[in-house]
Amino acid sequence: MDVKEIWTNFIHDLQNKICSALEEVDGKATFFEDAWERPEGGGGKTRVIANGNVFEKGGVNTSIVFGDVTDAMRTQLKIEGDTWWACGLSLVLHPINPFVPTVHCNYRMFELCDSSPSGGGREGAVIDRWFGGGTDLTPYYLFEEDAKHFHQTYKNACDAFDVSFYPKFKKECDNYFVNWHRNAERRGIGGIFYDYQRVAPSSSPEGGKANAQPIPVKDADALYWIEFAKKCGYGFIDAYIPIVEKRKHTTYTVENKHWQEIRRGRYVEFNLVHDRGTLFGLKTNGRIESILMSLPPVVRFEYNYQPAFGSEEYKLQEACLNPRDWLNEISDAEREEWAKRSNTC
Amino acid sequence: MDVKEIWTNFIHDLQNKICSALEEVDGKATFFEDAWERPEGGGGKTRVIANGNVFEKGGVNTSIVFGDVTDAMRTQLKIEGDTWWACGLSLVLHPINPFVPTVHCNYRMFELCDSSPSGGGREGAVIDRWFGGGTDLTPYYLFEEDAKHFHQTYKNACDAFDVSFYPKFKKECDNYFVNWHRNAERRGIGGIFYDYQRVAPSSSPEGGKANAQPIPVKDADALYWIEFAKKCGYGFIDAYIPIVEKRKHTTYTVENKHWQEIRRGRYVEFNLVHDRGTLFGLKTNGRIESILMSLPPVVRFEYNYQPAFGSEEYKLQEACLNPRDWLNEISDAEREEWAKRSNTC
């Protein structure tokens, strides 16, 4: 069994399924694929959508990259070993309609080996391997039922593995996508986010701890986290598409669009100032266009823009400043309604 | 004689004069002043212009800030002493018309003292003091005569002090405003940029060297750099306003505006990813709205946008990728023409 192959197949299948679902809900635009190779090793498939009925700009990218562990990586990333390998999917969608939320998701696997691959394709022993990922929603207007549906979908995915996951990963998400320079305003209303997952919770008392002492690398642990990524990754379709269906025909005004463009400015601020993945890519000769594909199509920066107290715009901003526990209030009726909707999409 | 007072008076006078000149050339919008105080010490006057005939968004800010040297400053900025004081002017102007260039300028003084101010207003001994500044131009379309005029104005200012300054500070500018992640594409066509200027060139063999061994702090050195900042600071009006006058009535198309918005994206990328001042402000509890005032009003990010080979847009991009020595080709006739124009504005 080859863990990398299982992961890679999943990532490419996820890319295909998500692109199909997005094209279907858009009804007009289709993805254009830009395949690229990286001189240092590996490459990717950048798939871009633009000027659709629903999506103004978006991308669903996969990449497989690898290389030698450099001194800079050893120092800055505190990485050991001789070679590294990484593969993941990353998507960002910026809809036209301000009532349809922007969404981001990312699932990735990282592996380190202690000796360089030999000429015959044989690779060195795996000395470390971890998984990360998550999905977060960035609405411009707050519909509580959408927020609850989105979070409930990921809670269900998490609960199928470990009931401790959703509260933990929800909190990690709330604490990651933060514009710290704006009084800790969140980019959106969160979702789940996890990183450095090495072992299955049942596999070791150290389970899931980042930076724990060296742990023997077991394929069984990898399979656990691959299954989890599958549940969450395919879950994206259930989490996001029904919200798009529900909001895509909502009438909007110039003022709604203006607010969307202002909020997109916050998205740019987070991605360029704080996002580890973006900054790592920009500073390590990553493929710029694939990295910056996440930036919104049209953005507005105004001096000291403040929404009117109590307005719908203000309510969204408040939800970003004060992350909420969306699922404490959910009713069974709401849950059933959303399940029905998800199944018919 | 109080160096800080001389500097502060200059900075406020410069703010007034530049704002007046900009309002005059705009002909419609006036500056709105937002005065603010900083809880840790000091404050500023943020002056904002928007929706004018010429300027879509802009600001001319001054601030005086001070405080105790923190452990973080000692480690990260390699600063010594007990208290610090800084005062400067910073401006960015984003015109509506894509044929009018965006411009940025900044002049600042920094001082460190070795003991905290006592209750009676007396301050500790000055242990270090330095000056920095510069002005750079970001056109969307390249007019060589504008580039030459802009650079010639600053060369003249520099030459009045030291003929080594212009080539040195021009190069520093070309090497500072760089989107390293885009194959070292410059933000614009440069200007001058200098930092850590402590001593007058005639004053010491160590003149102008950053991080040299401790140098006795002399007011004469400060006065030299204040005079230089005055020459460059007031020179902004001669350097920029004639270009605005010349281009502000140029007819433009939707395509020209689209290109301007794409290029503004590069401006955002530089300011949020690379600019030391912006990042320092964002990470040290600076006044966010004053710092991010530099961001353009409406910005466009498109996947892998490339101007057509040989087009006017392409020529501008080439000038950003390959900084040019604008003044090697300047003719006397051009110089006279610009001098005449500057004097009549």
Interface residues (C-beta under 8 A of the other chain):
Chain A: D34 V48 A50 K57 G59 H181 R182 E261 G265 V268 E269 L272 V273 L279 L282 K283 I288 E289 L292 M293 L295 P296 P297 V298 V299 R300 F301 E302 Y303 N304
Chain B: D34 V48 A50 K57 G59 H181 R182 E261 G265 V268 E269 L272 V273 L279 L282 K283 I288 E289 L292 M293 L295 P296 P297 V298 V299 R300 F301 E302 Y303 N304
